[in-house]
Amino acid sequence: MANSKYEYVKQFETEDEIMVPNIIIVQINGRDFQRFSEIHEFQRPNDEQALNLMNSCAISMLEEYPDIVCSYGFSDEYSFVLKKLTKFYQRRASKILSLIISFFTSVYVAKWKEFFPQKELRYPLSFRGRVIRCASIEVLQHYLAWRQCDCHLTNQYNTCLWKLVECGKTEKEARESLKGTQKQEKNELLFQQFGINYKTLPEIFRQGSFVLNTKVEDIVKYSENGTPVKRLRRKALVVHSENIAGRSFWNEHPNLPMELGGFAEDMKKIDPDYVRSFLFESKLMPSTWIVIRIDGCHFHRFSDVHQFEKPNDKPALELMNSCAVAVLEEFQDVTFAYGVSDEYSFVLKKDSQLYQRQTSGIMSAIVSFFTSVYVMKWNAFFPQKDLKYPPSFDGRAVCYPSSEILQDYLAWRQVDCHINNQYNTCFWMLVKSGKTKSEAQYSLKGTQSQEKYELLAQQFSIDYNTLPAIFRLGSSVFREDLVVYDNGAPIEKFQDKVVVRHCNIIEPSFWKAHAGIL
């Protein structure tokens, strides 16, 4: 980050490291997935293609992040278990959660057509998530047993419900018929009324899906005499088991006890309340401004692979802005956003009760939704470029106690925008003129802002102040009332229209002119 008088705002950022030996689980769930499944006409009670898509995303997760040992999922939920001694992003909860939920979302949207070639993705799917700290391997065992039990109970209930609806009952009548029924009664209902033996239904519905890494031999080349040369490589597999929390299942897969520890004994009883005692959620301080800041993960590589124009690619910036607009349209509590390069900061109003101010809920929902829109809108901004791999973003939540400190935070980001853009403009002009990257860096070492102005003017005839404002000032996104005129006469009015502006937000005049934002 560039040095400026506003950097004091960094002291409001808090670390959320999860200490060893806690085992880290990241649990994600679809946001309003019932509506999503209805709009996209998923088959009830289970859509096998939708479940296969979720499983494919989980496989991609294990391939992308070697520190994920295994995962378990059913319906719109997935839980990812990291190595006991993982140093994945130094065990910071917000970084781990945001990256996992962002990448999962990105893969889901990117793979949609593969699993639903006849269906358009009608709006951005997104997920919410949380980080669970398991104090011991026994807690992990209880957690897995609890989630698989929930899978069974939910699937059994839904199978009965939708069979009753198919035979003529309303959904309300079907729910009333099932009220208070036990597992055995549901099994009998399915068998007697519909001829269904519940235990013969597909395992993926009844047991959920367990994804784990295994090692397989792969032929990498052939020697001169034609003998295959083999190497072991990681491969993620989906398996279905009646009891994923049992010792026999665990011991069948040596990587699980090696990375996480072994189960001492089989569980005799599932105690959901015991597991829930580990599901505590941290909440953001009341009556403070909440900022969710997201950054592209490894975006230097992403921009190189997708051949973004240097130092600024306008379509890439406009895509980021379009995603920010979508966030303000989706989340009414977000009052302002500021973005530059692959970074965006979203400001939530001081009295926001979004997700009861739970840190993980707010941060994960915004990061996931932003990612989903980014992948969905890629072709609109890059019609001639294929998205070569799924992008992802990391995020964090920070509270600022006053509007003055919040304005200093936003000023800090805009100062950083100017300093970085001025440097990058000089750097890439030098490279394009024939210097190597090392030579360009050396030429700029220790130079001040005025010297960079002169370099651009004298060597390249560029007046820095005339470069597009989107590059120099970044992008501010907020709501304002708009009036459309035709020949001087107002023809249409828009209230609270989300707009993108490229303006100076350091000066107090901006905030005076837009007093309603804060």
Secondary structure by P-SEA (a helix, b strand, c coil): cccccccccccccccccccccbbbbbbbbbcaaaaaaaaacccccccaaaaaaaaaaaaaaaaaccccccccccccbbbbbcccccccccccaaaaaaaaaaaaaaaaaaacccccccccccccccbbbbbbbcccaaaaaaaaaaaaaaaaaaaaaaaaaaaaaaacccaaaaaaaaccccaaaaaaaaaaacccccccccccccccbbbbbbbbbbbccccccbbbbbbbbbbbbbbbbcccccaaaaaacccccccbbbbcccccccccccccccbbbbbccccbbbbbbbbbcaaaaaaaaacccccccaaaaaaaaaaaaaaaaaccccccccccccbbbbbcccccccccccaaaaaaaaaaaaaaaaaaacccccccccccccccccbbbbbbccaaaaaaaaaaaaaaaaaaaaaaaaaaaaaaacccaaaaaaaaccccaaaaaaaaaaccccccccccccccccbbbbbbbbbbbccccccccccccbbbbbcccccaaaaaaccccc
